[in-house]
């Protein structure tokens, strides 16, 4: 038997900034989106009574009922297939994939159906499905629970792919994703779920939000300092933004300035912001948890080289995971790129 709860009123006005974890910022975004639009519904494994394995959907079934927060069978292909049908009927499904490595049973539905459906419809309809994927390592788990499959989806035409790195962006970007006519894959950095930050919520706060597919300079370097030399652009997204900021703080103590660019969106890619930074500093390092081979860093390096070749003082370097299956938890910190590995790459570009 299903139950339907009274729909809570949405936060129309921007709320005062509140300190939230990244996970709870996502909860707030889902709550506000569901309150504002009765066509938004959630689907996933254990997301209802349990509130999800990371408790991101905690309390939402009680607030909105079992008809809108649906506990599904352990069948990712069915979750996505059902979501495509619901979207074609005018709903806005939000599908939670419990862990990154569990997305592969749904891969065919995402790349063969969801991504291609808008083109098939040729303007006759939309398929506004949002797929939430907790991804990356750092939680003491093993393969299937700690992977970084973002390049698969960024490579797939027809999908928008975003990767928030802060609680505020997690709120804003999910709210924005739920207004798009196209499918959106949200890569959520699970190792950052418990990071805290100030979050301004409410529909009115969205007016302050940067465009969904824009990058941001998370740590700028002055034009004077860049012109003087010894500055490096570090491009990161999702879980490695904090790694880059930690490395920048350590580098500053040695007299080296790192300008940190948070991509935020992986497809489409805001090449302009990255290229402008590269032209200022003349040196670029890209860091992500996924293996370096054919990862997002390769695309960033290619675009920077094409657009800013004559501004570069050194080749673009990439720092990432190794080309091996995700290792056992006891050695995962040796696999994941940290500030030390990033700073080694910084030293190498400065030596050129």
N, C-alpha and C positions, 0 to 999 in steps of 0.2 A: 504494500500500500504506500502511495506517495503522499507527502504532505507539502503544502504550499504555505510559506510564511508571508506575513505582511511586508510589503516592499519598503525598506527604510528610505527616508528622504535623502537625496544626494546632497553633498556639500556644494552649494552653488557659489558661495563666496570663498575666496582664498583663506585658508586657515592660517593662524600664526604658526611660524616654523616650529616643528616638533622633532625631537630626536628619535629617530627610528632606525632599526637595523634595515639592511637592504631587503631581507625577506619580508619584514613587516611593511615596508614601503610598497612592495608588490601586493601584499594583502590589501592595503589601503586603496591601491589603484583598482584592483578587482572589485572591491566593495563599491567604490564610487561609480565605476563604470556600470556595474549591475544595477545600482540604484537609479542611475540616469537613463538607462535603456533596458527595457524589459526583454529585449531580444538577445541580450548578452547572456550566455549560459556557459557553465564550466563542465568539462568532462575529463575524467582521469581515474587512475587506480588509487583507491584509498583517499580520495580528496575530500570526501564528505564527512562522515562521522569521525574519521581519524584526523582530518585536516591536512592530509599529505604527509609524506615521510619527513619533510622539512617544516611542516606545520604552516606552510604558506597560505593554505586555504582554510586555516582554522577559524571556525565560527561562521563561515559563509553559508554553509548548509542550514544552520540554525536561523540565519537571518533571511535567507531567500528560498528555502525549501528544497526538497529532493528533486523537484522537477527542473530546477535550474542549476543545482550543484549535484552532478550525477556521478555516483560511484559505478565505474565500468568494470567489466571483466578484465582479466590480464590478457589483453589482446590489442596491441597497439595499432595493427592494421585496421581492425574494426573501429577503433576510436576515430582514426582519421577518415576512414571511409564514411562513417556516419556523419562526421563533421562536414564533409563536402556536401552531402545530401541536405543537411540542415541549413547550410549557407545558401544553397540554391533555393531554399524555401523562405529565405528572408531573415534567418537568424544569424547571430554573430558568435559562433562557438569558440571557446578558448580551451584548447586541448593541453593537458599537462602530460608530458612524458616523464615518468618517475625518475629515471636516470638517463644520462646521455647515451650510454651503450645500449639502452633498450629501444632506441628510436629505429633501429635497423629493420625490424619487422614491419614498420610503417613507412619505410623508405620509398617503396614503390608507390604507395598512395600519395606521398608528398611530392615526389618528383614527376611521376607519370600522370597523376590526376590533378592534385591541388595546384601545382605550378602551371599546368597547361590549360586548365579549365577557363581562365579569363580570356585567353587568346581564342579558344574554341567558341566562346560565347560571342566574341566580336562585338562587344558593347551591349549585347542583349541582357546582360546580367552581371553580377559580381559574385565573388567567392571570398568573403571577408573572414577567413579563418586565421586565428592566432595560435601558433604552436609554441608553447613554453618548454624549453629544454634546460634543466640544470646541467651545467657542463663543467669540465675541468677537474683537476686533481686537488690534492691538499687536504682531504678529509679522512685519510687513513683507510681508504677502500682499495679495491683491486680493479682489474679490467672489467668492462661493462658498467662500471660505476664512476669512472674517472677519466673519461675520454674527451677529446676536443674535436668534434666532427664538423666544425663550422664551415670549413672549406667546401665540403660536399654541397652544402646548401647555398653558399655564396656563388658557387659555380653554376647553379641551376637557374636558368632564365625563368622569370615569372615569380620568383620569391624575393621578398624583401627580408634582409637579415640584419638584426640589430643586437648590440651587446652592451648593455649598461654596466657602468663600473662603480657608480655611487648610489646611495639610497635615493637622492633627489632625481637622478636620471632614471632609476628603476621605476619611480612613480610616473614621471612625466612621459617617458618613452612608451610604457605600456598603455597609458591613457591615449596617447597619440596613435599607437598601433591599432587600437580599437575603434579608430575613425577611418582607417584606410579601406579602400575598396578591394585591395589586393591581399593575398596571403602574406602573413608576416611571421617569421621565425624569430623568437626571442631567445637568445643564448644568455642564460643567467649564470653568473660565476658562483658556483655553489660554495667555494671556499671563502667567498666574501659575504655570504648570507648573514653573518653575524657582525659585520662591520657596521658601525653606527655613523649617522650624519644627520644634519638638519634637513627636514623635508617640509616644504610648503605644499599642502594638498588643496583640493577643491578645484572646481571647474575654472574659476577665475584665475587660478595660478598658472593655468596652461598658456595664458597670454604672455607669461614671462619665459616660457620654455623655448630653448633654441629649436630650430627645425629638426624634425625627426632624423633626417639623414645627414646632418652636419656634424663635423668633428669639432672638438674644442681643444684649445690650448690650456692644458691643466696646470702647467707651470711655464710661464713665459720667460724669455731672456730678452733683455733690452737690446735695441738696435746697436747701441754703442758697444755693449759687451760682445755681441756677435761680430761686429766689425773688427774688434780688437783681436779676434781669434780665440781659440780654446773653448768654443761652444759647440755642442752637438745636439742635434734633434733626435729624440727617442720617441718612436711611434709605438703605441701600445693600445690594448683594448681589454675590456673585461677584467679578468683577475690580475693581469700583469700591469695594469695602470698603477696600482699601489707599489708593485715591485719597482717600476720606473721612478716613482716619486721618492721612494726610499733611496734608490741609487743616486738620484739627483741631490738629495741632501748630503749624502756621503761625498759625492764628487765636489760639491761646493766647498767643503772643508779643505779640499786639495787645490782649490782655485780653478776648477773646471765647472762650467755652467752647462746644464742639460735643459733643453726646452722640451717638455713632455707634451706630446700630442695624443689625446685620447680619441681614437677613431669613432667610437660610439656606433656607427653604422658600417657594416661590412659589405652590404649590397643594397642600394648603390653606395659607392665609396666617394667620400668627399676628398678628391685628389687635390683640390685647390688649396685647402688649409695646410695639407702636408707639404705641398710644393713650396708654398710661401715660406714655411718654416725652413725647409731645406735651402732655399735661396738665401735666407738670412745667416744660417750657420755654416753651410758648405759641407756638413757631415751628417750622416743619418744612420741610425741603428734601429731595427725593428725587432720587437720582442713579443712572443706569444708562447703559450703552453703547448700548442700542437707541434708535431714534428716539423722541422724546417723544410724538408723536401715537399715542394708543391703546396706549401702553406700560404696563409694570407701575406706573410712577409715577402714572398716572391712577387706577388702582384704589386705590393707597395713599392718594392725596389725597382721593378720594371717601370712603373709610372713615374717615379721620381727621376729615374735615369733618362726617360724620354723627354720629360718636361723641364728638367733643371740640370742637364748634363754639364753645361758650361759653368754652373755655379758650384759644382761638387769638387771638393779637395781630395776626396777619397771614395772608393767604392762603397755602396750601401751594404752594410752587414746585417745579418739576421741571427737572432738568438732564439732558440726554442727547444722543444723536446727532442729526444733522440728517435731514430727510425727503428724502434722496437715496440712490441706490444707493451701496454702500460704495466709497469713493474709491481712487485709486491709492496705492500704499504710500508714495510720497514726500510725500503730504499727509495721511496718515491721522491724524497727531498733531493736526492742526487739526480733525479730525472728532470724535475721541474726547474725552469730557469729562475735563478735568484739574482739579487743585486750584485753579487760577486761576479757571476758569469756575464751579466750585463756590463759591468764596469770594465771587465777584461776586453769586451768588444769596443767600448768607448776608448780605451787606451790604444787599441789597434787602429782605429780610424784617425785618432789624433797623431799617431806616429807616421802616417803617410804624408 
